[in-house]
């Protein structure tokens, strides 16, 4: 007897092992043969096909482009997906990220007829339209999501604002099924228990030494891709304005903005202050060696990097965005800033000069992160998969 098959799709190859491996394992526990289709040539996270094959996951190269404007490449990806879906007869498809999410749902739409139709889920990791967001985002992405909801059985959101918005545009009746797309809010990927374990003093000292920092330095850390949305520039400019020789800043991640940020660091004379550490596997000890986590991102769904920092007991300095509002309370477990260097300067100065405030905020941050543990997140997803 053939096993039922499930397909997970995402634009970037490393997305599943970085964020969705727990869901893949849940599907395997439920008896599915799990397949993953993505563009493994886009390397943002340091994972490859071999790693996934060791997890019992069948991998397929799909030539997704990250930009929806690359029409020819995405057209080729659409045809590849249609062929893959037809050949494998999937019972369930779970898609992620905007480009892969749209192309997958289009490719699968005619397979949603009849009693053996495929069930399609889409997780929105933060819509590109949001309250206070650019008008262009609403004009381009909102109509697309409205249309795609007609080809989606379940739409999963990871913050309250997106959940309420999705409930409105998912209310229309679908062709073929006559049903509506169901909308759920989930707690994201969930934090592994080891995220809550503190590093010992020796590990902290070794990690600081690796970056050339002294025990006396006040160390800020950010984790995230080097792109414009992550907005690392505002913190770099804030540090230039503070002119505090005790401050150090580590940015973990890589991306298209690396060259520009390196140039900015040189121009501002911050070579000894700001470290671009690249992609790191040792995030937990890096967080534990820091004094504060700083997150200036403009648009987010439910940023896991912030939750990981909270689990490590760090106070948070952050921008104001819908994902952050899920778990950061200003002046309680973090400081919420306007998007200006001056606002970040004030927050950095306050925390760097007040160890007691750092400890109090860090303790509250760790307590707030516990509700996002992996056990709860996986229980939610297991129930959703079971009901399909």
NORPETA-V481169 format. One line per field, one symbol per residue. ss: DSSP state (h for helix, s for strand, l for the rest). psi: psi as a letter, one per 20 degrees, with the letter a starting at -180 (. if undefined). A space follows every 10 residues. Layout:
ss = ???
psi = ???
This chain:
ss = llllssssss ssllhhhhhh hhhhhhhhhl llsssssssl llllllllhh hhhhlllsss slllllllll hhhhhhhhhh hhhhhhhhll lssssslhhh hhhhhhhhhh hlllllllss ssssllllll llllhhhhhh hhhhhhhhhh hllssssllh hhhhhhhhhl llllllllll lsssslllll slhhhhllll hhhhhhhhhh lllllllsss ssslllllll lhhhhhhhhh hhllllssss sssllllhhh hhhhhhhlll lllsssssll llhhhhhhll lsssslllll lllhhhhhhh hlllsssssl lllhhhllls lllsssslll hhhhhhhhhh hhllhhhhhh hhhhhhhhhh hhshhhhhhh hhhhhhll
psi = ppqqqqppqq gphjgghhhj hghghghghj jqopqpprni iongqmqahg ghhhjkppqp pplqqhpiim ggghghhghg gggghghilq hppoqrqggh gghghghihi jjqrhkqqpp qppokoqjpr pjrqhhghhg hghghgghhi kpgppprjrg ghghghhgij iqpqqghjrq pqpqprkbhq pqhihjpqqr hgggghhhhh ikqrhiqopq qqpqqnrhhh khhhgghghh hhloiiqqpp oorrahjggh hggggghjkk higppoiapq ilgghgghir hqppnjqgpq fnohhghhhg hikqqpprro rhghihipop jfjrppqrmq hgghgggggg hhjnhghggg hhghgghhhh ikqhggghgg hghgghi.
